[in-house]
Amino acid sequence: MKKHEINFLQTTTIEHLQDKIPCCYGGALTFGEKTLVTMVNWRGQYEAAIYEFIETPEETGLGEIECRLNLVEIADETFKDGGHAMQWALSRA
C-alpha cells in the first residue's frame, strides 16, 4: 500500500476540508451521501479520498458543510491532475 503524503483525517467536515485544500489544486464535491475529495500533495501529485456523511442538517440543525464526515477510502495511487483524481473518486462512489 502506498504511503500517503496527505493526512486525510478519519472524521472531519466539508468546512475543514475546504480550509486544507489549496486554491485551484483540489476540491471537495458532494455526491449524494458522499463527499469526494482531491488535493495536491507537496510533491505536486494529486491524492483522492471518499468520505460519507455521519450527520445530517436535520439531525444537527447545522449546515451541510458543518456536518461530520467519516473517511471511507483513500486512493492507493496518485494522479497527474485533479480531474483524474476526481474520476477515481466518482468511479468508487
PyMOL CGO cylinders between C-alpha atoms (Angstrom):
from pymol import cmd
from pymol.cgo import CYLINDER

trace = [
    CYLINDER, 0.00, 0.00, 0.00, 1.20, 3.48, -0.85, 0.3, 1, 1, 1, 1, 1, 1,
    CYLINDER, 1.20, 3.48, -0.85, 2.32, 5.86, 1.86, 0.3, 1, 1, 1, 1, 1, 1,
    CYLINDER, 2.32, 5.86, 1.86, 0.15, 8.95, 1.59, 0.3, 1, 1, 1, 1, 1, 1,
    CYLINDER, 0.15, 8.95, 1.59, 1.66, 12.41, 1.80, 0.3, 1, 1, 1, 1, 1, 1,
    CYLINDER, 1.66, 12.41, 1.80, -1.70, 13.94, 2.77, 0.3, 1, 1, 1, 1, 1, 1,
    CYLINDER, -1.70, 13.94, 2.77, -3.12, 13.20, 6.19, 0.3, 1, 1, 1, 1, 1, 1,
    CYLINDER, -3.12, 13.20, 6.19, -6.80, 12.64, 5.43, 0.3, 1, 1, 1, 1, 1, 1,
    CYLINDER, -6.80, 12.64, 5.43, -8.49, 12.81, 8.83, 0.3, 1, 1, 1, 1, 1, 1,
    CYLINDER, -8.49, 12.81, 8.83, -10.76, 9.94, 9.87, 0.3, 1, 1, 1, 1, 1, 1,
    CYLINDER, -10.76, 9.94, 9.87, -13.51, 12.38, 10.90, 0.3, 1, 1, 1, 1, 1, 1,
    CYLINDER, -13.51, 12.38, 10.90, -13.83, 15.90, 9.50, 0.3, 1, 1, 1, 1, 1, 1,
    CYLINDER, -13.83, 15.90, 9.50, -16.27, 18.35, 7.88, 0.3, 1, 1, 1, 1, 1, 1,
    CYLINDER, -16.27, 18.35, 7.88, -16.52, 19.88, 4.42, 0.3, 1, 1, 1, 1, 1, 1,
    CYLINDER, -16.52, 19.88, 4.42, -15.73, 23.22, 6.03, 0.3, 1, 1, 1, 1, 1, 1,
    CYLINDER, -15.73, 23.22, 6.03, -12.47, 21.88, 7.48, 0.3, 1, 1, 1, 1, 1, 1,
    CYLINDER, -12.47, 21.88, 7.48, -11.54, 20.17, 4.19, 0.3, 1, 1, 1, 1, 1, 1,
    CYLINDER, -11.54, 20.17, 4.19, -12.08, 23.43, 2.29, 0.3, 1, 1, 1, 1, 1, 1,
    CYLINDER, -12.08, 23.43, 2.29, -9.62, 25.13, 4.66, 0.3, 1, 1, 1, 1, 1, 1,
    CYLINDER, -9.62, 25.13, 4.66, -6.97, 22.46, 3.86, 0.3, 1, 1, 1, 1, 1, 1,
    CYLINDER, -6.97, 22.46, 3.86, -7.40, 22.31, 0.07, 0.3, 1, 1, 1, 1, 1, 1,
    CYLINDER, -7.40, 22.31, 0.07, -5.09, 24.75, -1.73, 0.3, 1, 1, 1, 1, 1, 1,
    CYLINDER, -5.09, 24.75, -1.73, -6.98, 27.11, -4.05, 0.3, 1, 1, 1, 1, 1, 1,
    CYLINDER, -6.98, 27.11, -4.05, -7.08, 25.69, -7.60, 0.3, 1, 1, 1, 1, 1, 1,
    CYLINDER, -7.08, 25.69, -7.60, -5.29, 22.49, -6.55, 0.3, 1, 1, 1, 1, 1, 1,
    CYLINDER, -5.29, 22.49, -6.55, -8.14, 20.26, -5.46, 0.3, 1, 1, 1, 1, 1, 1,
    CYLINDER, -8.14, 20.26, -5.46, -11.72, 20.24, -4.34, 0.3, 1, 1, 1, 1, 1, 1,
    CYLINDER, -11.72, 20.24, -4.34, -14.45, 18.72, -2.22, 0.3, 1, 1, 1, 1, 1, 1,
    CYLINDER, -14.45, 18.72, -2.22, -17.58, 17.71, -4.08, 0.3, 1, 1, 1, 1, 1, 1,
    CYLINDER, -17.58, 17.71, -4.08, -20.76, 16.35, -2.51, 0.3, 1, 1, 1, 1, 1, 1,
    CYLINDER, -20.76, 16.35, -2.51, -22.16, 13.36, -4.39, 0.3, 1, 1, 1, 1, 1, 1,
    CYLINDER, -22.16, 13.36, -4.39, -25.30, 12.01, -2.75, 0.3, 1, 1, 1, 1, 1, 1,
    CYLINDER, -25.30, 12.01, -2.75, -24.37, 10.84, 0.75, 0.3, 1, 1, 1, 1, 1, 1,
    CYLINDER, -24.37, 10.84, 0.75, -20.66, 11.01, -0.06, 0.3, 1, 1, 1, 1, 1, 1,
    CYLINDER, -20.66, 11.01, -0.06, -18.08, 13.77, -0.32, 0.3, 1, 1, 1, 1, 1, 1,
    CYLINDER, -18.08, 13.77, -0.32, -15.31, 13.26, -2.88, 0.3, 1, 1, 1, 1, 1, 1,
    CYLINDER, -15.31, 13.26, -2.88, -12.02, 14.99, -2.15, 0.3, 1, 1, 1, 1, 1, 1,
    CYLINDER, -12.02, 14.99, -2.15, -8.96, 15.68, -4.28, 0.3, 1, 1, 1, 1, 1, 1,
    CYLINDER, -8.96, 15.68, -4.28, -5.90, 17.54, -3.09, 0.3, 1, 1, 1, 1, 1, 1,
    CYLINDER, -5.90, 17.54, -3.09, -2.35, 18.14, -4.29, 0.3, 1, 1, 1, 1, 1, 1,
    CYLINDER, -2.35, 18.14, -4.29, 0.47, 16.98, -2.02, 0.3, 1, 1, 1, 1, 1, 1,
    CYLINDER, 0.47, 16.98, -2.02, 3.80, 18.72, -1.53, 0.3, 1, 1, 1, 1, 1, 1,
    CYLINDER, 3.80, 18.72, -1.53, 5.31, 16.69, -4.37, 0.3, 1, 1, 1, 1, 1, 1,
    CYLINDER, 5.31, 16.69, -4.37, 2.78, 18.04, -6.87, 0.3, 1, 1, 1, 1, 1, 1,
    CYLINDER, 2.78, 18.04, -6.87, 0.88, 14.75, -7.05, 0.3, 1, 1, 1, 1, 1, 1,
    CYLINDER, 0.88, 14.75, -7.05, -2.86, 14.57, -6.57, 0.3, 1, 1, 1, 1, 1, 1,
    CYLINDER, -2.86, 14.57, -6.57, -4.43, 12.29, -3.99, 0.3, 1, 1, 1, 1, 1, 1,
    CYLINDER, -4.43, 12.29, -3.99, -8.10, 11.40, -3.60, 0.3, 1, 1, 1, 1, 1, 1,
    CYLINDER, -8.10, 11.40, -3.60, -10.37, 10.27, -0.78, 0.3, 1, 1, 1, 1, 1, 1,
    CYLINDER, -10.37, 10.27, -0.78, -14.02, 9.47, -0.24, 0.3, 1, 1, 1, 1, 1, 1,
    CYLINDER, -14.02, 9.47, -0.24, -15.97, 10.46, 2.85, 0.3, 1, 1, 1, 1, 1, 1,
    CYLINDER, -15.97, 10.46, 2.85, -19.56, 9.74, 3.89, 0.3, 1, 1, 1, 1, 1, 1,
    CYLINDER, -19.56, 9.74, 3.89, -21.88, 11.88, 5.98, 0.3, 1, 1, 1, 1, 1, 1,
    CYLINDER, -21.88, 11.88, 5.98, -22.42, 10.64, 9.53, 0.3, 1, 1, 1, 1, 1, 1,
    CYLINDER, -22.42, 10.64, 9.53, -24.67, 13.59, 10.43, 0.3, 1, 1, 1, 1, 1, 1,
    CYLINDER, -24.67, 13.59, 10.43, -27.38, 15.46, 8.57, 0.3, 1, 1, 1, 1, 1, 1,
    CYLINDER, -27.38, 15.46, 8.57, -28.58, 19.06, 8.79, 0.3, 1, 1, 1, 1, 1, 1,
    CYLINDER, -28.58, 19.06, 8.79, -31.94, 17.73, 10.01, 0.3, 1, 1, 1, 1, 1, 1,
    CYLINDER, -31.94, 17.73, 10.01, -30.30, 15.93, 12.94, 0.3, 1, 1, 1, 1, 1, 1,
    CYLINDER, -30.30, 15.93, 12.94, -27.92, 18.71, 13.95, 0.3, 1, 1, 1, 1, 1, 1,
    CYLINDER, -27.92, 18.71, 13.95, -29.51, 21.96, 12.83, 0.3, 1, 1, 1, 1, 1, 1,
    CYLINDER, -29.51, 21.96, 12.83, -26.17, 22.77, 11.15, 0.3, 1, 1, 1, 1, 1, 1,
    CYLINDER, -26.17, 22.77, 11.15, -25.44, 23.50, 7.52, 0.3, 1, 1, 1, 1, 1, 1,
    CYLINDER, -25.44, 23.50, 7.52, -24.26, 20.60, 5.36, 0.3, 1, 1, 1, 1, 1, 1,
    CYLINDER, -24.26, 20.60, 5.36, -20.69, 21.94, 5.35, 0.3, 1, 1, 1, 1, 1, 1,
    CYLINDER, -20.69, 21.94, 5.35, -20.64, 21.70, 9.16, 0.3, 1, 1, 1, 1, 1, 1,
    CYLINDER, -20.64, 21.70, 9.16, -21.95, 18.12, 9.40, 0.3, 1, 1, 1, 1, 1, 1,
    CYLINDER, -21.95, 18.12, 9.40, -19.38, 15.45, 10.26, 0.3, 1, 1, 1, 1, 1, 1,
    CYLINDER, -19.38, 15.45, 10.26, -17.90, 13.15, 7.63, 0.3, 1, 1, 1, 1, 1, 1,
    CYLINDER, -17.90, 13.15, 7.63, -16.24, 9.77, 8.12, 0.3, 1, 1, 1, 1, 1, 1,
    CYLINDER, -16.24, 9.77, 8.12, -13.37, 8.61, 5.89, 0.3, 1, 1, 1, 1, 1, 1,
    CYLINDER, -13.37, 8.61, 5.89, -14.37, 5.65, 3.71, 0.3, 1, 1, 1, 1, 1, 1,
    CYLINDER, -14.37, 5.65, 3.71, -11.46, 5.17, 1.32, 0.3, 1, 1, 1, 1, 1, 1,
    CYLINDER, -11.46, 5.17, 1.32, -8.20, 6.72, 0.12, 0.3, 1, 1, 1, 1, 1, 1,
    CYLINDER, -8.20, 6.72, 0.12, -6.80, 6.03, -3.34, 0.3, 1, 1, 1, 1, 1, 1,
    CYLINDER, -6.80, 6.03, -3.34, -3.74, 3.77, -3.30, 0.3, 1, 1, 1, 1, 1, 1,
    CYLINDER, -3.74, 3.77, -3.30, -2.31, 5.69, -6.23, 0.3, 1, 1, 1, 1, 1, 1,
    CYLINDER, -2.31, 5.69, -6.23, -1.50, 9.30, -7.01, 0.3, 1, 1, 1, 1, 1, 1,
    CYLINDER, -1.50, 9.30, -7.01, -2.77, 11.17, -10.06, 0.3, 1, 1, 1, 1, 1, 1,
    CYLINDER, -2.77, 11.17, -10.06, -1.29, 13.63, -12.54, 0.3, 1, 1, 1, 1, 1, 1,
    CYLINDER, -1.29, 13.63, -12.54, -4.11, 16.14, -12.05, 0.3, 1, 1, 1, 1, 1, 1,
    CYLINDER, -4.11, 16.14, -12.05, -7.27, 16.83, -10.08, 0.3, 1, 1, 1, 1, 1, 1,
    CYLINDER, -7.27, 16.83, -10.08, -9.53, 15.62, -12.87, 0.3, 1, 1, 1, 1, 1, 1,
    CYLINDER, -9.53, 15.62, -12.87, -8.06, 12.13, -12.86, 0.3, 1, 1, 1, 1, 1, 1,
    CYLINDER, -8.06, 12.13, -12.86, -8.16, 12.06, -9.07, 0.3, 1, 1, 1, 1, 1, 1,
    CYLINDER, -8.16, 12.06, -9.07, -11.86, 13.02, -9.15, 0.3, 1, 1, 1, 1, 1, 1,
    CYLINDER, -11.86, 13.02, -9.15, -12.51, 10.42, -11.84, 0.3, 1, 1, 1, 1, 1, 1,
    CYLINDER, -12.51, 10.42, -11.84, -11.18, 7.75, -9.48, 0.3, 1, 1, 1, 1, 1, 1,
    CYLINDER, -11.18, 7.75, -9.48, -13.42, 9.04, -6.67, 0.3, 1, 1, 1, 1, 1, 1,
    CYLINDER, -13.42, 9.04, -6.67, -16.50, 9.14, -8.91, 0.3, 1, 1, 1, 1, 1, 1,
    CYLINDER, -16.50, 9.14, -8.91, -15.86, 5.59, -10.10, 0.3, 1, 1, 1, 1, 1, 1,
    CYLINDER, -15.86, 5.59, -10.10, -15.69, 4.36, -6.49, 0.3, 1, 1, 1, 1, 1, 1,
    CYLINDER, -15.69, 4.36, -6.49, -18.59, 6.35, -5.01, 0.3, 1, 1, 1, 1, 1, 1,
]
cmd.load_cgo(trace, "trace")
